[in-house]
Amino acid sequence: MSLIKPQEVVNTGIYRAAPVNTRFDINIISPHIQSAEERFILPILKKDLYDDMVLNQNPLVSNYNPDAGPIVLKFPTNAAYEALWTTYVLRYLGYVIYYEALPYLTFQVSSKGIFTNDSEFASNGGLASVKFMQDNTLQKIDNLKPLIEKYLCDNKTTLPLFDSKHCDCHSCESDDNCGCGYGHECGYFLRAGFYCRTCRTRKNNSTNIILY
């Protein structure tokens, strides 16, 4: 069971989470939802909070577009989860699922091998277009991740299942040992893009590039 439903990614009109057209086939992205959540959002929310959000979500497809029908909240019985969802997580999951699915939107696999789809009025953009769109989408993902982490730390009292022990790591004791035992990770602050007092490098978690 996943946190986001396929219809919540693509079928909510002007409020859809992923930048695809309004008649997008949800069956194309459905196989990528679970793996995208395991790779991107589970490490941020941590297992206890993630599992509880999955368990307590509305079984109905949420909708925040009045032009697409009645408003349906994702977490009608939990205001803290609803705020986290609408502020960041819905948008973040839309981007990461789109990112994961992009290569498979361009290239299809049949019993005879890999092929690209062309339509009557458009030609397939090919691998170069996939890489361009993935790079662009990854920037949005990387920008949102520290905002979600900061939001979780700032609201840890209303999100008791969030593992917040790293939120109080404000400085490094040395280059090899941060105050909360995270080594060069420097706890929350390095992952959020801030420098610790004595750490001189930080790493982009998506690209594994060391930034000086």
C-alpha positions as CSV (number, residue, x, y, z in Angstrom):
1,M,0.0,0.0,0.0
2,S,1.3,3.4,-0.9
3,L,1.0,6.9,0.5
4,I,-0.1,8.6,-2.7
5,K,-2.7,7.2,-5.1
6,P,-2.1,7.3,-8.9
7,Q,-5.1,9.6,-9.4
8,E,-3.6,12.1,-6.9
9,V,-0.5,12.4,-9.0
10,V,-2.1,13.2,-12.4
11,N,-5.9,13.6,-12.4
12,T,-6.6,16.7,-10.3
13,G,-6.7,19.3,-13.0
14,I,-4.7,22.5,-12.3
15,Y,-3.7,21.1,-8.9
16,R,-2.2,17.9,-10.2
17,A,1.2,17.0,-8.6
18,A,3.1,15.9,-11.7
19,P,3.5,18.1,-14.8
20,V,1.7,15.8,-17.2
21,N,-1.4,16.4,-19.3
22,T,-4.9,16.0,-17.8
23,R,-5.7,12.8,-19.8
24,F,-2.6,11.0,-18.6
25,D,-3.0,7.2,-18.2
26,I,-2.5,6.4,-14.5
27,N,-1.7,2.8,-15.3
28,I,1.7,4.0,-16.8
29,I,2.9,5.5,-13.5
30,S,1.2,3.1,-11.0
31,P,4.1,0.5,-11.1
32,H,6.6,3.2,-10.0
33,I,4.8,4.6,-7.0
34,Q,6.0,2.1,-4.4
35,S,9.6,2.2,-5.4
36,A,9.6,6.0,-5.6
37,E,8.2,6.2,-2.1
38,E,10.7,3.7,-0.7
39,R,13.6,5.6,-2.3
40,F,12.6,9.2,-1.6
41,I,10.0,9.8,1.0
42,L,10.5,6.9,3.4
43,P,14.0,8.0,4.4
44,I,12.7,11.5,5.2
45,L,9.6,10.6,7.2
46,K,11.1,7.4,8.7
47,K,9.2,4.2,9.0
48,D,6.9,4.8,11.9
49,L,5.5,8.1,10.6
50,Y,5.3,6.8,7.0
51,D,3.5,3.7,8.0
52,D,1.0,5.6,10.2
53,M,0.3,8.1,7.4
54,V,-0.4,5.2,5.0
55,L,-2.7,3.6,7.6
56,N,-4.6,6.8,8.4
57,Q,-5.1,8.2,4.9
58,N,-8.5,8.6,3.4
59,P,-9.4,5.4,1.4
60,L,-11.0,7.8,-1.2
61,V,-8.9,9.7,-3.7
62,S,-8.2,13.2,-2.3
63,N,-9.1,16.2,-4.3
64,Y,-8.2,19.9,-3.8
65,N,-9.6,21.2,-7.0
66,P,-13.2,22.5,-6.7
67,D,-13.5,22.3,-10.5
68,A,-12.9,18.6,-10.4
69,G,-15.6,17.7,-7.9
70,P,-16.1,18.0,-4.1
71,I,-13.1,18.7,-1.9
72,V,-11.8,15.5,-0.4
73,L,-9.1,15.8,2.3
74,K,-6.2,13.3,2.4
75,F,-6.2,13.1,6.2
76,P,-9.7,14.3,7.3
77,T,-9.1,13.1,10.9
78,N,-5.5,14.3,11.4
79,A,-4.8,18.0,11.0
80,A,-1.0,17.6,11.4
81,Y,-0.8,15.0,8.6
82,E,-3.1,17.0,6.4
83,A,-0.9,20.1,6.8
84,L,2.3,18.2,6.0
85,W,0.6,16.6,3.0
86,T,-0.7,19.7,1.4
87,T,2.3,21.9,2.3
88,Y,5.0,19.6,0.8
89,V,4.5,15.9,0.6
90,L,1.9,15.8,-2.2
91,R,4.0,18.0,-4.4
92,Y,7.2,16.1,-3.5
93,L,5.7,12.7,-4.3
94,G,4.3,14.0,-7.6
95,Y,7.8,15.0,-8.6
96,V,9.6,11.8,-7.5
97,I,7.1,9.5,-9.1
98,Y,7.3,11.5,-12.4
99,Y,11.1,11.3,-12.1
100,E,11.1,7.6,-11.7
101,A,8.6,7.0,-14.5
102,L,10.1,9.3,-17.1
103,P,12.3,6.7,-18.8
104,Y,9.4,4.3,-19.1
105,L,7.2,7.0,-20.6
106,T,9.7,7.4,-23.5
107,F,10.8,3.8,-23.9
108,Q,8.4,0.8,-23.9
109,V,9.3,-2.9,-23.6
110,S,7.6,-5.6,-25.6
111,S,8.4,-9.3,-26.2
112,K,10.4,-8.1,-29.2
113,G,12.6,-5.6,-27.3
114,I,12.6,-1.9,-26.5
115,F,10.9,0.7,-28.7
116,T,9.9,4.3,-28.5
117,N,6.3,5.5,-29.0
118,D,5.3,8.1,-31.6
119,S,1.9,9.5,-32.1
120,E,0.2,10.9,-35.2
121,F,0.9,14.5,-34.3
122,A,4.1,14.2,-32.3
123,S,7.5,12.4,-32.3
124,N,9.2,10.9,-29.3
125,G,11.8,13.1,-27.7
126,G,14.2,10.3,-27.1
127,L,16.9,9.8,-24.5
128,A,18.2,13.4,-24.5
129,S,14.8,14.7,-23.6
130,V,14.4,12.2,-20.8
131,K,17.7,13.2,-19.3
132,F,16.8,16.9,-19.6
133,M,13.5,16.4,-17.9
134,Q,14.9,14.2,-15.2
135,D,17.7,16.8,-14.4
136,N,15.1,19.6,-14.2
137,T,12.8,17.5,-12.0
138,L,15.7,16.4,-9.8
139,Q,16.4,20.1,-9.0
140,K,12.8,20.5,-7.8
141,I,13.2,17.3,-5.7
142,D,16.5,18.5,-4.1
143,N,15.0,21.9,-3.3
144,L,12.0,20.4,-1.6
145,K,13.8,17.8,0.5
146,P,15.4,20.1,3.0
147,L,12.2,22.1,3.3
148,I,10.3,18.9,4.3
149,E,13.1,18.0,6.8
150,K,12.9,21.4,8.4
151,Y,9.1,21.3,8.5
152,L,9.3,18.0,10.3
153,C,11.7,19.2,12.9
154,D,9.8,22.5,13.4
155,N,6.6,20.5,13.9
156,K,7.9,17.5,15.8
157,T,5.6,18.1,18.8
158,T,2.5,17.6,16.5
159,L,4.1,14.7,14.7
160,P,5.1,12.4,17.6
161,L,5.9,9.4,15.4
162,F,8.6,11.3,13.6
163,D,12.1,10.3,14.7
164,S,13.4,13.7,15.6
165,K,16.6,12.9,17.4
166,H,18.8,14.4,14.7
167,C,16.9,17.7,14.8
168,D,19.0,19.0,17.7
169,C,22.4,18.5,16.1
170,H,23.5,22.1,15.8
171,S,27.3,21.8,15.4
172,C,30.2,19.4,14.8
173,E,32.6,18.5,17.6
174,S,35.2,17.7,15.0
175,D,35.6,16.8,11.3
176,D,35.1,13.2,12.1
177,N,32.6,13.3,14.9
178,C,29.5,15.4,14.9
179,G,27.7,16.3,18.1
180,C,24.9,13.7,17.5
181,G,27.1,11.0,16.2
182,Y,26.4,11.4,12.5
183,G,30.0,11.8,11.4
184,H,30.3,13.9,8.2
185,E,26.5,13.7,7.8
186,C,26.3,16.4,10.5
187,G,22.8,15.4,11.5
188,Y,19.9,17.3,10.0
189,F,21.9,20.4,9.1
190,L,24.1,18.9,6.5
191,R,21.2,17.1,4.8
192,A,19.3,20.4,4.8
193,G,22.2,22.1,3.0
194,F,23.7,24.0,5.9
195,Y,27.4,23.8,6.9
196,C,28.3,22.5,10.4
197,R,30.8,24.6,12.4
198,T,33.9,22.5,11.4
199,C,32.7,20.5,8.5
200,R,33.9,21.9,5.2
201,T,32.0,19.7,2.7
202,R,28.5,18.7,2.0
203,K,27.1,16.2,-0.4
204,N,24.1,16.3,-2.7
205,N,22.2,13.2,-1.7
206,S,20.6,12.7,-5.1
207,T,23.8,13.0,-7.2
208,N,26.4,12.0,-4.6
209,I,28.5,15.0,-5.7
210,I,30.7,16.5,-3.0
211,L,30.3,20.3,-2.8
212,Y,33.1,22.4,-1.3
